[in-house]
Amino acid sequence: MQAQALSHHHNPLAGIATFSPKSANIRKRCNSTVRMALKADGPSIAVVGVTGAVGQEFLSVLSDRDFPYRSIKMLASKRSAGKHQEFEGKDYVIEELTHESFDGVDIALFSAGGSISKEFGPAAAARGSIVIDNSSAFRMDANVPLVIPEVNPDAMSHIKLGSGKGALIANPNCSTIICLMAATPLHRHAKVVRMVVSTYQAASGAGAAAMEELELQTREVLQGKEPTCKIFSQQYAFNLFSHNAPITSNGYNEEEMKLVKETRKIWNDNDVKVTATCIRVPVMRAHAESVNLQFESPLDEDTAKEILQKAAGVVVIDNRSANHFPTPLEVSNKDDVAVGRIRRDISLDGNQGLDIFVCGDQIRKGAALNAIQIAELLL
């Protein structure tokens, strides 16, 4: 599986810009002069919530993809201010996040929770920064593009770096990104009219503290001790339970409703029927999703497999004879979303439906990578 680099070729199926793969381990070994020149022309960036799991991943992805920046600010809460952050051979002092933090910042990458985004996102945009926000704060705002670069880059085509105008761009929910990376190429071909999603979500979706709690609980349970339940209200190790997002009045939880609403917004289709059940599973990193698709036009499984094999940012793992299909472990720390179990839905007549199984790294493509790809579209 490979990382993606921006390219300007067009996918004839989609009619919109896509990404072409580049080998993740062929890191650009530019000499320092070339690199300095690249960076001198690059945007100034700020990372908000730099000490969190996604904030740290922002740094990792920026480095992996040789993102050109002329300066970078490390921002976090008051309690983290003054700590040191090493990045690309330099030592940075983490600064306390304030409204003034964004003076002279071209791109602000936010991953510090909805309440922080609501307070500081518009303030940053008002100072001319283009804010790429990883929280749910602005996703359903009609004036804020909700973007997966391989799926709907045109949604942000009106936002220009260097125009002096600030803007907000929302990163979709991790489950939505992972689902739509696989479902969209098929949707373009045969139009999805109904989608049923069941998710198996890792601890990483609830942050670094949840990952630590799963590790701690696993040790405690194996030693016969009572598990420590601080992040989740019930035992997580050797268990699974309904996603911990609040339940809404219709009985769906907020995570499930994000899949419904965000899919409609990203696909620009209010008629598509979407239902979801989101489950938290004791996996450290990377989400899995079972997706059932019903189409307007027939789509057979062989054609679907061919479409997915050509799709940007997707890798097909579908070996029936070896019973080998995507797993969270295989996609952890990888950029691509893996898809397999591609089969005709036998409950529908003809080729009107498919079942697929999708796995994606929640911290990378489900959060940090998607945000950096959005930033790359601005360059």
FISEVO-103961 format. One line per 3 residues: number of its first residue (from 1); their letters; for each residue x, y, z of C-alpha. Coordinates in Angstrom, 1 decimal. Each point is the difference from the previous one (the first is absolute). Example, Ala and Ser with C-alpha at 12.3 -4.5 7.8 and 13.67 -1.06 7.14 Angstrom:
<sites>
1 = as = 12.3/-4.5/7.8 | 1.4/3.4/-0.7;
</sites>
This chain:
<sites>
1 = mqa = 0.0/0.0/0.0 | 1.3/3.4/-0.9 | -0.2/3.6/0.9;
4 = qal = -1.5/2.4/-2.5 | 1.6/3.0/-1.6 | -2.0/2.8/-1.8;
7 = shh = -0.2/-0.3/-3.7 | -2.1/1.9/-2.5 | -1.2/-2.8/-2.2;
10 = hnp = -3.7/-0.7/-0.2 | -2.0/-3.1/0.6 | -2.3/-0.4/-3.0;
13 = lag = -2.5/-1.8/2.1 | -0.2/2.8/2.5 | 0.7/3.0/-2.0;
16 = iat = 1.8/1.6/3.0 | 3.6/0.3/1.1 | 1.4/-3.0/1.8;
19 = fsp = 3.3/-1.2/1.7 | 2.5/-2.3/-1.5 | 1.9/-2.4/2.2;
22 = ksa = 3.6/0.5/0.9 | 2.1/-2.5/2.0 | -0.2/0.9/3.7;
25 = nir = 3.6/-1.1/0.6 | 1.4/2.1/-2.9 | 0.3/3.1/2.1;
28 = krc = 1.2/3.0/-2.0 | 3.7/0.3/0.8 | 0.3/3.6/-1.3;
31 = nst = 3.3/1.7/0.9 | -0.5/2.5/2.8 | 0.3/3.0/-2.4;
34 = vrm = -2.8/-1.2/-2.2 | -2.1/-0.8/3.0 | 0.6/3.4/1.6;
37 = alk = -1.0/1.7/-3.3 | -3.2/-2.1/-0.1 | -0.8/0.9/3.5;
40 = adg = 0.8/3.8/-0.4 | -2.9/0.2/-2.5 | -2.3/-2.2/2.1;
43 = psi = -2.8/1.1/2.2 | 0.4/0.8/3.8 | -2.0/-2.7/1.9;
46 = avv = -1.2/-0.5/3.6 | -1.0/-3.3/1.6 | -2.7/0.4/2.6;
49 = gvt = -0.1/-2.8/2.5 | 3.5/-1.1/-0.8 | 0.4/-2.2/3.1;
52 = gav = -3.1/-2.2/-0.8 | 0.0/-3.3/-2.0 | -1.1/1.7/-3.3;
55 = gqe = 2.2/3.1/0.7 | 3.0/-2.3/0.2 | -1.1/-1.8/-3.2;
58 = fls = -0.3/3.4/-1.8 | 3.7/0.4/0.6 | 0.8/-3.5/-1.2;
61 = vls = -2.1/0.5/-3.2 | 1.5/3.4/-0.7 | 3.5/-1.5/0.2;
64 = drd = -0.9/-3.2/-1.9 | -1.4/2.0/-2.9 | 2.7/2.7/0.0;
67 = fpy = -2.7/2.7/0.4 | 1.7/3.3/-0.8 | -0.4/2.6/2.8;
70 = rsi = 2.1/3.1/0.7 | -0.9/0.0/3.7 | -2.0/-2.2/2.4;
73 = kml = -1.6/0.9/3.4 | -0.8/-2.7/2.6 | -3.1/1.0/1.9;
76 = ask = -1.7/-1.7/2.9 | -1.8/0.7/3.3 | 1.5/2.0/2.8;
79 = rsa = 1.1/-3.1/1.9 | 2.2/-1.1/-3.0 | 1.4/3.4/-0.7;
82 = gkh = 3.7/0.2/0.6 | 0.6/-3.7/-0.8 | 2.4/-0.9/-2.8;
85 = qef = -0.9/-1.7/-3.3 | 2.7/-1.3/-2.3 | -0.9/0.1/-3.7;
88 = egk = 2.1/-0.6/-3.0 | 3.2/0.5/1.9 | -1.0/3.3/1.7;
91 = dyv = -1.2/0.6/3.6 | -3.2/2.0/0.3 | -1.6/1.4/3.2;
94 = iee = -3.7/-0.7/0.1 | -2.0/3.2/0.3 | -3.3/0.6/1.8;
97 = lth = -2.9/0.3/-2.4 | -1.4/3.6/-0.2 | -1.9/2.0/-2.5;
100 = esf = 3.3/1.8/-0.9 | 1.7/-3.3/-0.8 | -1.2/0.2/-3.6;
103 = dgv = 1.5/3.3/-1.0 | 2.0/-0.7/-3.2 | -1.1/-3.7/-0.1;
106 = dia = -1.1/-1.2/-3.5 | -1.3/-3.5/0.9 | -1.2/-1.0/3.5;
109 = lfs = -0.5/-3.8/0.6 | -2.4/-0.5/2.9 | -0.4/-3.1/2.0;
112 = agg = -0.9/1.1/3.5 | -3.7/-0.8/0.3 | -3.3/1.7/-1.0;
115 = sis = -0.1/2.7/2.7 | 3.5/1.2/-0.8 | -0.7/0.0/-3.7;
118 = kef = -3.3/2.0/0.5 | 1.9/2.6/2.0 | 3.3/0.3/-1.9;
121 = gpa = -0.9/-1.2/-3.5 | -2.0/3.1/-1.0 | 2.6/2.2/1.8;
124 = aaa = 2.8/-1.5/-2.1 | -2.0/0.3/-3.2 | -0.7/3.7/0.8;
127 = rgs = 3.8/0.5/0.2 | 0.4/-1.4/-3.5 | 0.8/-3.6/0.8;
130 = ivi = -1.4/-2.9/-1.9 | -1.2/-2.3/2.7 | -0.2/-3.8/-0.6;
133 = dns = -2.0/-1.3/2.9 | -0.1/-3.6/1.2 | -3.0/0.4/2.4;
136 = saf = -3.7/-0.2/-0.7 | -0.5/3.7/0.7 | -0.5/1.2/-3.5;
139 = rmd = -0.7/-3.1/-2.1 | -3.6/0.6/-0.5 | 0.3/3.8/-0.5;
142 = anv = -1.2/0.7/-3.5 | 2.7/2.6/-0.5 | 2.8/-2.3/1.0;
145 = plv = 1.3/-2.6/-2.6 | 0.2/-3.6/1.4 | 2.8/-1.5/-2.0;
148 = ipe = 1.6/-3.4/-0.9 | 2.6/1.0/-2.6 | -0.4/-3.2/-2.1;
151 = vnp = -3.8/0.4/0.1 | -1.1/3.6/-0.2 | 3.0/2.4/-0.4;
154 = dam = -2.2/2.4/-2.0 | -1.9/0.9/3.2 | 2.9/2.1/1.1;
157 = shi = 1.1/1.3/-3.5 | -1.1/3.6/1.0 | 2.5/0.2/2.9;
160 = klg = 3.4/1.3/-1.0 | 3.2/0.2/2.0 | 1.5/3.5/-0.1;
163 = sgk = -3.2/1.7/-0.8 | 0.1/1.7/3.4 | -3.5/-1.5/0.8;
166 = gal = -0.3/-2.5/2.8 | -2.3/-3.0/-0.2 | -1.1/-3.1/1.8;
169 = ian = 0.2/-3.5/-1.6 | -1.4/-3.0/2.0 | 1.6/-3.4/0.1;
172 = pnc = -2.8/-2.7/0.0 | -0.4/-2.5/2.7 | 2.5/-2.9/-0.1;
175 = sti = -2.8/-2.6/-0.6 | -1.4/2.1/-2.9 | 3.4/0.4/-1.7;
178 = icl = 0.9/-3.7/0.2 | -3.4/-1.0/-1.3 | -0.2/2.5/-2.8;
181 = maa = 3.5/-0.7/-1.3 | -1.3/-3.4/-1.0 | -3.7/0.7/-0.7;
184 = tpl = 0.5/3.2/-2.2 | 1.7/-1.6/-3.0 | -2.9/-2.6/-0.1;
187 = hrh = -2.5/2.8/0.5 | 1.4/1.9/-3.0 | -0.4/-3.0/-2.1;
190 = akv = -3.5/-1.3/1.0 | -1.5/2.6/2.4 | -0.5/-1.2/3.6;
193 = vrm = -3.7/0.3/1.0 | 0.4/-1.6/3.5 | 3.0/-0.7/2.2;
196 = vvs = 0.0/-2.1/3.2 | 3.2/0.4/2.0 | 1.1/-2.0/3.1;
199 = tyq = 3.2/1.3/1.5 | 2.6/-1.7/2.3 | 1.9/3.0/1.4;
202 = aas = 3.4/0.0/1.7 | 1.1/1.7/3.2 | 1.9/2.5/-2.0;
205 = gag = -3.3/1.7/-0.9 | -0.3/1.1/3.6 | 3.5/1.3/0.2;
208 = aaa = 3.4/-0.9/1.6 | -1.5/-0.4/3.5 | -2.5/-2.6/-1.3;
211 = mee = 2.8/-2.0/-1.6 | 1.9/0.1/3.3 | -3.1/-1.1/1.9;
214 = lel = -0.5/-3.0/-2.4 | 3.6/-1.1/0.6 | -0.3/0.5/3.8;
217 = qtr = -3.3/-1.9/0.2 | 1.4/-2.9/-2.1 | 2.9/-0.4/2.5;
220 = evl = -2.4/0.3/3.0 | -2.5/-2.5/-1.3 | 2.7/-2.5/-0.9;
223 = qgk = 1.4/0.4/3.6 | -3.5/-0.6/1.4 | -0.4/3.6/1.2;
226 = ept = -3.0/2.4/-0.4 | 0.4/2.0/-3.1 | 0.5/3.8/0.3;
229 = cki = -2.9/1.7/-1.8 | 0.7/3.8/-0.3 | -0.5/0.7/-3.7;
232 = fsq = -2.8/-2.5/-0.6 | -2.7/-0.8/2.6 | 0.5/-3.8/-0.6;
235 = qya = 2.7/-2.6/-0.5 | 1.5/0.4/-3.4 | 2.6/-2.8/0.0;
238 = fnl = -1.4/-3.3/-1.3 | -3.3/1.7/-0.6 | -1.9/2.2/-2.5;
241 = fsh = -2.8/2.4/0.4 | -2.1/2.6/-1.7 | 2.0/3.1/-1.0;
244 = nap = 0.4/2.4/3.0 | -1.5/3.0/-1.9 | -3.2/1.4/1.5;
247 = its = -3.3/-1.5/-1.1 | -2.3/2.3/-1.9 | -3.8/0.2/0.2;
250 = ngy = -0.4/-2.5/-2.9 | 2.0/-2.7/1.7 | 3.1/0.4/-2.2;
253 = nee = 3.2/1.3/1.7 | 1.8/3.1/-1.3 | 2.7/-2.1/-1.7;
256 = emk = -2.6/-1.8/-2.0 | -1.8/3.2/-1.0 | 3.3/1.5/-1.1;
259 = lvk = 0.3/-2.8/-2.6 | -3.5/0.8/-1.2 | 0.3/3.8/-0.2;
262 = etr = 3.6/0.3/-1.1 | -0.5/-2.6/-2.9 | -2.9/2.1/-1.3;
265 = kiw = 2.0/3.2/0.2 | 3.2/-1.4/-1.6 | -1.9/-1.8/-2.8;
268 = ndn = -2.3/3.1/-0.4 | -2.9/-2.4/0.1 | -2.8/0.5/2.6;
271 = dvk = -1.9/-3.0/-1.4 | 2.5/-2.7/0.7 | -1.2/-2.3/2.8;
274 = vta = 2.6/-0.7/2.6 | -0.3/-2.0/3.3 | 2.8/-0.9/2.3;
277 = tci = 0.9/-1.9/3.2 | 3.2/1.0/1.6 | 1.8/-2.3/2.4;
280 = rvp = 3.1/0.5/2.1 | 2.4/-3.1/-0.2 | 3.1/-0.7/2.0;
283 = vmr = 2.4/0.7/-2.9 | 2.8/2.5/0.7 | 0.0/1.9/-3.3;
286 = aha = -1.9/0.0/-3.4 | -3.7/-0.4/-0.5 | -1.8/-2.7/-1.9;
289 = esv = -3.4/0.4/-1.7 | -2.4/-2.4/-1.7 | -1.8/1.9/-2.7;
292 = nlq = -3.1/-1.2/-1.9 | -0.7/2.0/-3.2 | -3.2/0.0/-2.1;
295 = fes = 0.4/1.5/-3.5 | -2.3/1.8/-2.5 | 1.8/-1.7/-2.9;
298 = pld = 1.3/-3.6/0.1 | 3.7/-0.5/1.1 | 1.5/-3.5/0.0;
301 = edt = 2.7/-0.9/2.5 | 2.8/-0.4/-2.7 | -0.6/3.5/-1.3;
304 = ake = -0.2/1.3/3.6 | 3.4/-1.6/0.7 | 1.6/1.6/-3.1;
307 = ilq = -1.4/3.4/0.9 | 1.4/-0.3/3.6 | 3.4/-1.2/-1.3;
310 = kaa = 0.3/3.3/-2.0 | -1.4/2.2/2.8 | 2.5/2.6/1.5;
313 = gvv = 0.9/-0.7/3.6 | -1.6/-3.5/0.0 | 1.7/-3.4/0.0;
316 = vid = -2.0/-3.2/-0.7 | 0.7/-3.0/2.3 | -2.5/-2.6/-1.2;
319 = nrs = 1.5/-3.5/0.0 | -3.0/-2.4/0.4 | 2.1/-3.2/-0.4;
322 = anh = 2.3/1.0/2.9 | -2.9/1.6/1.9 | 2.2/3.1/0.2;
325 = fpt = -1.7/3.4/0.2 | 0.7/3.4/1.6 | 0.8/0.1/3.7;
328 = ple = 0.6/3.0/2.3 | 3.6/-1.2/0.7 | 0.9/0.0/-3.7;
331 = vsn = -1.1/3.6/-0.5 | 1.3/1.4/3.2 | 2.5/2.8/-0.8;
334 = kdd = -0.8/-0.3/-3.7 | -1.5/2.7/-2.2 | -2.2/-2.1/-2.2;
337 = vav = -3.5/-1.2/0.9 | -0.2/-3.8/-0.6 | -3.2/-1.6/-1.5;
340 = gri = -0.9/-3.7/-0.4 | -2.9/-2.5/0.4 | -1.3/1.5/-3.2;
343 = rrd = -3.1/-2.1/-0.8 | -3.4/0.2/-1.5 | -2.8/0.6/2.5;
346 = isl = -2.1/-3.2/-0.5 | -3.0/1.5/1.8 | -0.5/2.3/-3.0;
349 = dgn = -0.9/-1.1/-3.6 | 2.6/0.2/-2.7 | 3.0/2.2/0.6;
352 = qgl = -1.7/2.8/1.9 | 2.0/-0.4/3.2 | 3.5/-0.7/1.4;
355 = dif = 1.5/-0.7/3.4 | 3.5/1.3/0.7 | 2.3/0.0/3.0;
358 = vcg = 2.2/3.1/0.6 | 2.9/0.7/2.4 | 1.8/3.3/0.4;
361 = dqi = 2.4/1.6/2.5 | -2.2/2.4/2.0 | 2.9/2.2/1.0;
364 = rkg = 1.5/0.2/-3.5 | -2.5/0.0/-2.8 | -2.9/0.4/2.5;
367 = aal = 1.5/3.2/1.4 | 3.6/1.4/-0.5 | 0.7/-1.2/-3.5;
370 = nai = -3.3/1.2/-1.4 | 0.6/3.5/1.6 | 3.6/0.2/-1.5;
373 = qia = -1.4/-1.1/-3.4 | -2.5/2.9/0.2 | 3.0/2.3/0.8;
376 = ell = 1.8/-1.4/-3.1 | -3.0/1.0/-2.1 | 0.6/3.6/1.1;
379 = l = 3.6/0.1/-1.2;
</sites>
